[in-house]
Amino acid sequence: MPKAKSKPPEEMTFEQAFEELQEVVSGLESGEMALEDSLRLFERGQSLAERCSQLLEQAELRLKQLVPDDSGGYREEDLEVEE
């Protein structure tokens, strides 16, 4: 179950939001809550999922690089990471 005084999603790191989202899913799957509590928890889960998605998108944007193109300008390309 999520912690009583948890932070607003916009202040959380990906790891914090994802961990709490997992707790929310477990709580909802248990089916042992009143309808109002389930709805509140569902809304919290929506916010957490949105935060995780936002942070993943930001990380993806950071993994782009500019490379010269044939016209003398630049184009965006996925960053190739060697393992």
C-alpha positions in Angstrom: 0.0 0.0 0.0 1.4 3.5 -0.8 2.9 5.4 2.1 0.5 7.8 3.9 2.5 11.0 3.2 3.9 10.3 -0.2 5.2 13.1 -2.4 3.4 14.6 -5.4 4.3 12.6 -8.5 5.9 15.6 -10.1 8.5 15.6 -7.3 9.4 11.9 -7.6 12.2 10.2 -9.4 11.4 7.4 -11.9 12.4 4.8 -9.3 10.2 6.3 -6.6 7.2 6.7 -8.8 7.5 3.2 -10.3 7.9 1.6 -6.9 4.8 3.3 -5.6 2.9 2.4 -8.8 3.7 -1.2 -8.2 2.3 -0.9 -4.7 -0.8 0.8 -6.1 -1.4 -2.1 -8.6 -1.0 -4.6 -5.8 -3.5 -2.8 -3.6 -6.0 -2.6 -6.4 -5.5 -6.2 -7.4 -6.3 -7.3 -3.8 -9.9 -6.2 -4.2 -10.2 -5.7 -0.5 -10.8 -1.9 -0.5 -14.0 0.1 -0.4 -15.0 1.6 -3.8 -14.0 5.2 -2.8 -10.6 4.0 -1.6 -10.1 2.0 -4.8 -11.0 5.1 -6.9 -8.6 7.3 -5.0 -5.8 4.7 -5.4 -6.6 4.3 -9.1 -6.3 8.1 -9.6 -3.0 8.1 -7.7 -1.8 5.2 -10.0 -2.8 7.2 -13.1 -0.7 10.2 -11.9 2.3 7.9 -11.1 2.0 6.2 -14.5 2.0 9.5 -16.2 5.1 10.6 -14.3 6.9 7.5 -15.2 6.0 7.9 -18.9 7.1 11.6 -18.8 10.5 10.7 -17.2 11.0 7.9 -19.8 10.3 10.3 -22.6 12.8 12.8 -21.2 15.4 10.1 -21.0 14.7 9.0 -24.5 15.2 12.6 -25.8 18.5 12.8 -24.0 19.7 9.8 -26.0 19.6 11.6 -29.3 22.5 13.2 -31.1 22.9 15.7 -33.8 24.8 14.5 -36.9 25.7 16.4 -40.0 23.5 15.9 -43.0 24.2 16.3 -46.8 22.8 19.8 -46.9 25.4 21.2 -44.5 22.9 21.2 -41.6 22.2 18.7 -38.8 19.7 16.0 -38.2 18.7 14.2 -35.0 19.6 10.6 -34.8 19.4 7.9 -32.1 22.6 7.7 -30.0 24.4 4.4 -30.7 25.6 3.1 -27.4 28.3 0.4 -27.5 28.0 -2.3 -25.0 
